[in-house]
């Protein structure tokens, strides 16, 4: 493969640095995944709890390589007509109406039904040619001239059938369109594919087998501080470590949905808007709904706020 | 080199990480790119290619650490001898590839050479004849490591299955390394009588003993790497077949694991089935109506979606003393199956029937079991009473989609069996399945009423092991979904 700017993926360290300069803090595993994805030409399946930066990784890679990021959001009922291609039915209909008039000219001189049909056959399948093809994300990614980053988001939300549909794309970087033939990616500029999954259901072994598998867990306190620093640079250092400590404590609790990194970032931004210097009980009480998204979670945390805040302050 | 990777993959498989041949190939491509130089890099890369769930990643971690860890000849005192020859050092990386089994291992310090020479002993001038002896005396750790691993490979140490084979494999490896020739040489030297010969034989003996220790160590590691998990698989297989009543208390935890695994398997099979039904048949009426706007051309085709009826299962368990062991497992199994059978209701009885559905939903498995046993267990069995209770409480919920599973030995202490009540239930529901832990032979013996009840059941099965249970529940799901 020879995508442009691929010197930015030269080694794991280089990738880490480049990501950091684009405000994405990648650990060794993540950087290794990107490195291997490019050099082995394999898709990466990223799993992990929501909000740890799975989608962001794909976007940042696209930005890093200065390539287009084509995104396919998966949902239940997604099928090939939405993911790969569709025929432009309207255009086909319109053309048939228009061409009705010229039919006579075409069939001029033909005697009998069989001759007419023979003449018609000479036209070939014009209605099923590239002009009438509406490319969808997967096809777009394969046809892209300078390569691209293809993000297949939340693949676990799609059906089993769709997963099987992806297999051809993921192993050979090609899709088959019955009426036209097989569309293949340029051998030197295959798309860099990222799939993300929230693990709402098991992804099939066939799909997993074709991918590198990266699991991104919740970050530890140090890494989270770095991430907050990169994303919300204007926050003061002591407030940063206080709120990271607080969130880390929350993750230990038994909650319906524990706060992810994206929530920590939101919280940091909120605190800046409120011009707060340090964490205290009232402040936490008022802004708890930024990090906890369920009323029952908020209710179960509320009585603990005092202890949690004290702990966070002490450890900071 | 490839051999190393293949062996590593084999290790992973015994640790229940599923690695397909295609993934092995991927790993090789990955190795070409990554190389053995940077251990962490290698580990991260292989983890990406070979382990595909968080659990597998954890197992992978331990496997990697165990497998690419090689310290057999590193102990400082081993092979320290009176020779000046400093052969112990080797290039770590090249050795790594050659020995085919180590990580950053035996690059070890330059420890191999020269311990203090005891002053009062004359210098040892004789060289041993046998190859192994020479190797030992030269103190070349790398060569010894290679020889050890090769010998291990030769005798197939990775096939070790049980603990007691350790001695056997240790001896086999010793033999493969040329231990026999060494032994003969030692005996011969001792018989010779000269001071030099005596010294040499002493030194050789000492080295041989140490080598044996090392080999035993090595075998032990291989055992943990290869046999521990396969031993577990063996145990699980056995547990599935053994009669439920014979399973001992200490194995309950294993059984629970097996049960959950089985349930998961069934769930994954049957939840997939549900999806394939989704499109169903062409719905002509709907399609016609929808396509009026396209001038009667069929662009938008509508399908008749088939609705899948989930089985409504009611499970009734006899928890009286005689069969409590069995019901325990059925309850356990049903507990785990709740995910695909959302409408399951569980009952327990000795004489009076009680519903335990709520209990199952709101407490952990152990709690639920214990409470059920406490509340309903250990009375004397009365099937007649149970059926009467069922009729009065639950008959209104029974319809032609209900499947009723009864687990019990049908031993009614010569009481009134009330099989006409079961007949009524039989007429009203979809299926009655009776699972009897006793073998067919004893169904008509003593106070067993099985023959009478069997007439009012759709299906009667002997069920006394997990394999039976899996089959019955699997069939149940297939029939109703």
Interface residues (C-beta under 8 A of the other chain):
Chain A: X12 X28 X29 X32 X33 X36 X39 X40 X42 X44 X45 X47 X89 X93 X159 X160 X161 X202 X205 X208 X209 X212 X213 X214 X215 X217
Chain B: X18 X20 X22 X23 X26 X29 X30 X33 X34 X40 X41 X44 X45 X47 X48 X49 X51 X52 X53 X54 X57 X268 X272 X275 X278 X294 X297 X299
